[in-house]
Amino acid sequence: MFLGTHSPRLDEKGRIILPAKFREELAGGLVLTRGQERCIYVFSEQEFARVHEQMREAPISSKQARDYIRVFLSGASDEVPDKQGRVTIPATLREYAGLGRELAVIGAGTRAEIWDAQAWNEYLAEKETAFSETDDAIPGIL
């Protein structure tokens, strides 16, 4: 399970050092792809295979499903971390997420997410108030 918030930097070659807590699960390989809210999703190979299997069950007659799958999979890149735990983020994904040098890598349970640090801080500031004021159970969560 991916948990916590980490603050790596993007190097001049477009690489990040994965948080130490995430390396074991991602050592065998990972998949980077477009995430919602302009972040990058990071899946272990096993989790990505599970997500892909769910997508395969979507009806091909659904335009919304076709559109989502196209965007999601066309941005996907399979990577293997080097011995130092570094992973190259493809230029198209760096551009999509608006990544600068300062990053936030957050744990989101079954995946990690890579955010530009400023974008993450703005998102979090906006959402923390709603989070703290939530008084109804969210279906499927609480």
N, C-alpha and C positions, 0 to 999 in steps of 0.2 A: 504494500500500500504506500502511495506517495503522500507525504504529509509535510507541512511547514512551508516557510518562505526562505529563499536563499538569494544571494546577491552576487552572482558571478559577473564577469566582464566579458564582452565580446572582443576578441583579439583582432589584429589587423588582417588575419586570414579568414575571418568570419567563423571562428571556432569559439566554443565555450567549454569550460571544464564543468562536467556534470557534478552536481552536489554529491559528496561522498556517500550520503545516505541512499542515493538512488543508483549508484554504480553497479552494485551486485545484481539488481534486477534487470539492468539494461546492458550488462557486459556482453551478453550473447548477441545483441543487436536490438535496434529500435527503429521506430518509424516516426518521422516528423511530418506533420501535415497542417493545413490551415485549420485554425480553430475559430470558434465564434468569438465575437468581441475583439477581433483583430489580434489574437494571440496565436501561438503555435502550440499545437497539441503534441505531446511526446508519449508514445505508447511503447511498451515492450512488444517484441514480435508476437508473443502469445496473445496479449490483449488485443493487438491490432487484428490478428486472425479472428478472434471472437467478434469484434466489432464488424469486421468485413462479412462474417457469416450472417450477422443480423441484417446487414444491408442487402445481402443476397435474397433474403426473404421478403423484401419490400416488393410490392406489385409493380411490374414494369409499366403497367398502364397508368401509374401515378406520376404526373409531371413533376410534382413537388419532390418526390423521391428521386426521380431521374436527375433533376437539377442538383439536389443536395449531393448525391453520390458523385456526380461529375466534378463538382467543385472540390469535394473532400478528397477524392482519389487522385485527381489530376495534379494536386499540389503535394502528394505524398512522396517521401524520399526515405528509402531504407538506408540506415547508417550503422556502422560498427564503431564504438568508441576505441581510441587508441590506448596504449598502455598507461597514459597519464589521465585517462578518463575524458579526453577531449573529443568533441563531436563538431563537425563542420555543419553549419546551418546554410543550406543553399540560398543564393542571392535572392531568388524569387520569394522565398519564405521570409527572409530578412526584410525585404521591401514590403511585403504584405502586412507584416506585423509592425512596421515602422521602427525597427530595432535600431537603437543607438548603441553606444558603448556600454552604458550601464543597464543591466538587466535585472529582472525579478523572475526567478524560477520558483513556481509554487507547486505544491502537491495538491492534487485534486482527486485523491482516492485511487482510481484505476488508471489514472494518467497524470503526467506532470504538464504544466503549461509554461511557456516562455513568453514573457512580456517585456516590452520596453519599460524600464523602471518608472519613468514619469507617468506613462499611460496606466501602469498598474496602480500607482499611488492615487491617481485621479479616480480610477474605477473604484478602488477600495473606499476612498473617502465618500464617494457618492453612495455606495451600497451599504456601508456600515450602519448608517442611520436607519435605513429600512430594515436591516438585519436585527438591530437592537430593539426595534419597535414591533417586530413580528409577534403577534399574540395568538394567531390561529395556526394550527398544525398544517404543515405543507403536505399534501397527499403524497404518500410513498416515502416521506422523509421522517416526519415527527408524528 
